[in-house]
Amino acid sequence: MEVHIATRQESTFPHLSRLCTDFNFQVMQSPAEGCDSFRLTIQEQNQERQITPAFSQLELLESHVCSHLVDILHNYVFDAPAAH
């Protein structure tokens, strides 16, 4: 299930918000063994490609994206495999 992130100005998760609003990324939530997991994905040719590992909290995903933002965008722009 896709998680809708608020606009950049209102978002608690500014990096996730920017990737979702300015680029073609999605934050996906899925149940995993009794708890939710969150990951950053992108749709490519009608297939979902996972960009980040799964995290148990959106805050942890935001922190990971913040730390790896340059790599994520580089891979997106140059169509390289995602860095984790």
Contact map, one row per residue, 1 for C-alpha under 8 A:
111000000000000000000000000111000000000000000000000000000000000000000000000000000000
111100000000000000000000011110000000000000000000000000000000000000000000000000000000
111110000000000000000000011110000000000000000000000000000000000000000000000000000000
011111000000000000000000001000000000000000000000000000000000000000000000000000000000
001111100010100110010000001000000000000000000000000000000000000000000000000000000000
000111110110000010000000000000000000000000000000000000000000000000000000000000000000
000011111110000010001000000000000000000000000000000000000000000000000000000000000000
000001111110010011001000000000000000000000000000000000000000000000000000000000000000
000000111110010000000000000000000000000000000000000000000000000000000000000000000000
000001111111000000000000000000000000000000000000000000000000000000000000000000000000
000011111111110010000000000000000000000000000000000000000000000000000000000000000000
000000000111110000000000000000000000000000000000000000000000000000000000000000000000
000010000011111110000000000000000000000000000000000000000110010000000000000000000000
000000011011111111000000000000000000000000000000000000000000010000000000000000000000
000000000000111111100000000000000000000000000000000000000000010011001000000000000000
000010000000111111110000001000000000000000000000000000000000010010000000000000000000
000011110010111111111000000000000000000000000000000000000000000000000000000000000000
000000010000011111111110000000000000000000000000000000000000000000000000000000000000
000000000000001111111111110000000000000000000000000000000000000000000000000000000000
000010000000000111111111111000000000000000000000000000000000000000000000000000000000
000000110000000011111111100000000000000000000000000000000000000000000000000000000000
000000000000000001111111000000000000000000000000000000000000000000000000000000000000
000000000000000001111111100000000000000000000000000000000000000000000000000000000000
000000000000000000111111110000000000000001100000000000000000000000000000000000000000
000000000000000000111011111000000000000111100000000000000000000000000000000000000000
011000000000000000110001111100000000000111000000000000000000000000000000000000000000
011110000000000100010000111110000000011110000000000000000000000000000000000000000000
111000000000000000000000011111000000011110000000000000000000000000000000000000000000
111000000000000000000000001111100001111000000000000000000000000000000000000000000000
100000000000000000000000000111110001110000000000000000000000000000000000000000000000
000000000000000000000000000011111111100000000000000000000000000000000000000000000000
000000000000000000000000000001111111100000000000000000000000000000000000000000000000
000000000000000000000000000000111110000000000000000000000000000000000000000000000000
000000000000000000000000000000111111000000000000000000000000000000000000000000000000
000000000000000000000000000000111111100000000000000000010000000000000000000000000000
000000000000000000000000000011110111110000000000000000011000000000000000000000000000
000000000000000000000000000011110011111000000000000001111000000000000000000000000000
000000000000000000000000001111000001111100000000000001111100100000000000000000000000
000000000000000000000000001110000000111110000000011111100000100000000000000000000000
000000000000000000000000111100000000011111000000011111000000100000000000000000000000
000000000000000000000000111100000000001111100001111100000000000000000000000000000000
000000000000000000000001110000000000000111110001111000000000000000000000000000000000
000000000000000000000001100000000000000011111111100000000000000000000000000000000000
000000000000000000000000000000000000000001111111100000000000000000000000000000000000
000000000000000000000000000000000000000000111110000000000000000000000000000000000000
000000000000000000000000000000000000000000111111000000000000000000000000000000000000
000000000000000000000000000000000000000000111111100000000000000000000000000000000000
000000000000000000000000000000000000000011110111110000000000000000000000000000000000
000000000000000000000000000000000000000011110011111000000000000000000000000000000000
000000000000000000000000000000000000001111000001111110000000000000000000000000000000
000000000000000000000000000000000000001111000000111110000000000000000001000000000111
000000000000000000000000000000000000001110000000011111000000000010000000000000000111
000000000000000000000000000000000000001100000000011111100000000000000000000000000001
000000000000000000000000000000000000111100000000000111110000100000000000000000000000
000000000000000000000000000000000000111000000000000011111101100000000000000000000000
000000000000000000000000000000000011110000000000000001111101000000000000000000000000
000000000000000000000000000000000001110000000000000000111111100000000000000000000000
000000000000100000000000000000000000010000000000000000111111110000000000000000000000
000000000000100000000000000000000000000000000000000000001111111000000000000000000000
000000000000000000000000000000000000000000000000000000111111111100000000000000000000
000000000000000000000000000000000000011100000000000001101111111110000000000000000000
000000000000111100000000000000000000000000000000000000000111111111000000000000000000
000000000000000000000000000000000000000000000000000000000011111111100000000000000000
000000000000000000000000000000000000000000000000000000000001111111110000000000000000
000000000000001100000000000000000000000000000000000100000000111111111001000000000000
000000000000001000000000000000000000000000000000000000000000011111111000000000000000
000000000000000000000000000000000000000000000000000000000000001111111000000000000000
000000000000000000000000000000000000000000000000000000000000000111111111000000000011
000000000000001000000000000000000000000000000000000000000000000011111111100000000000
000000000000000000000000000000000000000000000000000000000000000000011111110000000000
000000000000000000000000000000000000000000000000000000000000000000011111111000000110
000000000000000000000000000000000000000000000000001000000000000010011111111100000110
000000000000000000000000000000000000000000000000000000000000000000001111111110000000
000000000000000000000000000000000000000000000000000000000000000000000111111111110000
000000000000000000000000000000000000000000000000000000000000000000000011111111111110
000000000000000000000000000000000000000000000000000000000000000000000001111111110100
000000000000000000000000000000000000000000000000000000000000000000000000111111100000
000000000000000000000000000000000000000000000000000000000000000000000000011111110000
000000000000000000000000000000000000000000000000000000000000000000000000011111111000
000000000000000000000000000000000000000000000000000000000000000000000000011101111100
000000000000000000000000000000000000000000000000000000000000000000000000001000111110
000000000000000000000000000000000000000000000000001100000000000000000011001100011111
000000000000000000000000000000000000000000000000001100000000000000010011001000001111
000000000000000000000000000000000000000000000000001110000000000000010000000000000111
